[in-house]
């Protein structure tokens, strides 16, 4: 099943209600195409919702596996809505192993990373993929500002400092019309 915006919002409202009913509220940090759908940046359906973090006492913590109460509540909502078993799943939480883009917590929008941070994540995902693939299209849909691309590129290099990645990154940036001089961002 692919989520349209309304169905995704309904599943999340239901998940929130189940968590509240069980007295186990959660504040989640989402990433990926579903977060772009929730922010109405894209309108194409998505198959799942990637969670990379939980918020506890104002601090964000990496999520490698969904905590028991959250997993049980997601399963209950999934059954009620006839959703795939992994409709809510840990996403690329390894992004939180390193620093996220500077001051990202200040730009959280409804516990979704800001558009700038999404540019960083989508650029990182799009680097070694074809312009015909989903992550590249998502990055285009974000309409990154000219300064967001080099800033996002510098952040992406903190996650993969290899020469091959940098070469692919520079190629990706130039496909967005960015002029790269002497291989510098």
MOSULRA-V692445 format. One record per run of one state. SS is the DSSP state (h for helix, s for strand, l for the rest). FROM is the first residue (numbers start at 1). LEN is the number of residues. If there is no record, write none. Layout:
ss->SS from->FROM len->LEN
ss->SS from->FROM len->LEN
This chain:
ss->l from->1 len->2
ss->s from->3 len->1
ss->l from->4 len->1
ss->h from->5 len->17
ss->l from->22 len->6
ss->s from->28 len->4
ss->l from->32 len->1
ss->h from->33 len->6
ss->l from->39 len->7
ss->s from->46 len->1
ss->l from->47 len->2
ss->s from->49 len->8
ss->l from->57 len->2
ss->s from->59 len->4
ss->l from->63 len->5
ss->h from->68 len->14
ss->l from->82 len->6
ss->s from->88 len->3
ss->l from->91 len->2
ss->h from->93 len->5
ss->l from->98 len->6
ss->h from->104 len->4
ss->l from->108 len->1
ss->s from->109 len->1
ss->l from->110 len->2
ss->s from->112 len->1
ss->l from->113 len->2
ss->h from->115 len->12
ss->l from->127 len->7
ss->h from->134 len->8
ss->l from->142 len->4
ss->h from->146 len->14
ss->l from->160 len->3
ss->h from->163 len->13
ss->l from->176 len->5
ss->s from->181 len->1
ss->l from->182 len->2
ss->s from->184 len->1
ss->l from->185 len->1
